[in-house]
Amino acid sequence: MLVQVVALLGLGVLGSSAQLQEEHSRTLVGLIIRELLQDMKKLNLSAVPSLVTVNATVERCMHSHLKTFVSTLTALDIHSKFIARKLTRLNTYKNILPKDLDQECETAQVTWDDFLDTLDRFLRLLSEKIQNA
């Protein structure tokens, strides 16, 4: 009987610590997203290409979007690379990020303003999904 009680208590401790870790991870992802939204306001818009690549559907292609944003921003100035590194950190929390819902997450050439608008929508949507999970 004592062994069963110890086993049940051990399982309870393991289960509760897993929930705490996931909640801690959600908090960290939320913090990174808020930092990114602030960082975007500091981007140097004078040295950007006229056309950049982005996905057409933010809601269905979250992972694909993340990769596209990282690769595009990495190719630009220092501050953009800093933002790309933070976006890469988000990718380490794959169990929290929503999965792509669509097999076809094609990219398109858009203006820099559209790219920034899509990145902003992506971060806000991701933040909303994480808070509501």
C-alpha positions in Angstrom: 0.0 0.0 0.0 2.8 2.4 0.9 4.5 1.8 -2.4 1.3 2.6 -4.3 0.9 5.9 -2.4 4.5 6.8 -3.1 4.0 6.0 -6.8 0.8 8.1 -7.0 2.5 11.0 -5.3 5.4 10.8 -7.6 3.2 10.8 -10.6 1.3 13.8 -9.2 4.6 15.7 -8.8 5.8 14.9 -12.3 2.4 15.9 -13.8 2.3 19.2 -11.9 5.9 20.2 -12.8 5.2 19.5 -16.5 2.3 21.9 -16.4 4.4 24.5 -14.6 7.1 24.2 -17.3 4.6 24.7 -20.1 3.1 27.7 -18.4 6.6 29.2 -17.9 7.3 28.6 -21.6 4.1 30.3 -22.6 5.1 33.3 -20.4 8.5 33.4 -22.1 7.0 33.2 -25.6 4.7 36.1 -24.7 7.6 38.2 -23.4 9.6 37.5 -26.6 6.6 38.5 -28.7 6.1 41.8 -26.8 9.9 42.5 -27.3 9.6 41.8 -31.0 6.7 44.2 -31.4 8.7 46.9 -29.7 11.8 46.1 -31.8 9.9 46.4 -35.0 9.3 50.1 -34.3 13.1 50.6 -34.4 13.7 49.1 -37.8 15.8 51.1 -40.2 13.4 51.4 -43.2 15.8 53.3 -45.5 17.9 50.2 -46.3 15.3 47.6 -47.2 14.6 45.9 -50.5 11.6 47.0 -52.5 10.1 43.5 -52.5 10.4 40.8 -49.9 8.9 37.3 -49.5 6.0 36.5 -47.2 3.2 33.9 -47.0 -0.3 34.8 -48.0 -2.2 33.3 -45.1 -1.0 34.1 -41.6 -3.5 32.0 -39.7 -2.9 28.7 -41.6 0.9 28.8 -42.0 2.4 29.8 -38.6 5.5 27.6 -38.8 6.1 28.5 -42.5 5.7 32.2 -41.7 8.2 32.0 -38.9 10.9 30.5 -41.2 10.1 33.1 -43.9 10.4 36.0 -41.5 13.7 34.8 -40.1 15.3 34.2 -43.5 14.1 37.6 -44.9 15.2 39.6 -41.8 18.5 37.8 -41.6 19.5 39.2 -45.0 18.9 42.8 -44.0 20.6 45.2 -41.5 21.9 44.5 -38.0 18.7 45.4 -36.2 16.7 43.1 -38.5 19.1 40.3 -37.7 18.5 40.9 -34.0 14.8 40.5 -34.6 15.4 37.4 -36.6 17.4 35.9 -33.7 14.5 36.5 -31.4 12.1 34.9 -33.9 14.4 31.9 -34.0 14.1 31.6 -30.2 10.3 31.3 -30.7 10.9 28.3 -32.9 12.4 26.5 -29.9 8.9 26.4 -28.3 7.5 24.2 -31.1 5.1 22.4 -28.7 3.4 25.8 -27.9 3.3 27.3 -31.4 0.3 26.5 -33.5 0.8 23.9 -36.2 0.5 24.7 -39.9 -3.1 23.9 -40.9 -2.5 23.8 -44.6 -0.1 21.8 -46.7 0.3 24.7 -49.2 2.0 27.6 -47.5 3.3 29.3 -50.6 5.1 32.6 -50.5 4.7 35.7 -52.6 6.7 38.9 -53.3 5.2 41.9 -51.4 6.3 45.4 -50.5 8.3 46.0 -47.3 5.2 47.7 -45.7 3.1 44.6 -46.4 5.9 42.4 -45.0 5.9 44.5 -41.8 2.1 44.5 -41.6 2.1 40.7 -42.0 4.8 40.2 -39.4 2.9 42.5 -37.0 -0.4 40.5 -37.6 1.6 37.2 -37.2 3.0 38.2 -33.8 -0.3 39.5 -32.5 -2.2 36.4 -33.7 0.5 34.2 -32.2 0.3 36.0 -28.9 -3.5 35.7 -28.9 -3.3 31.9 -29.6 -0.8 31.4 -26.8 -2.8 33.3 -24.3 -6.0 31.4 -25.2 -4.4 27.9 -25.2 
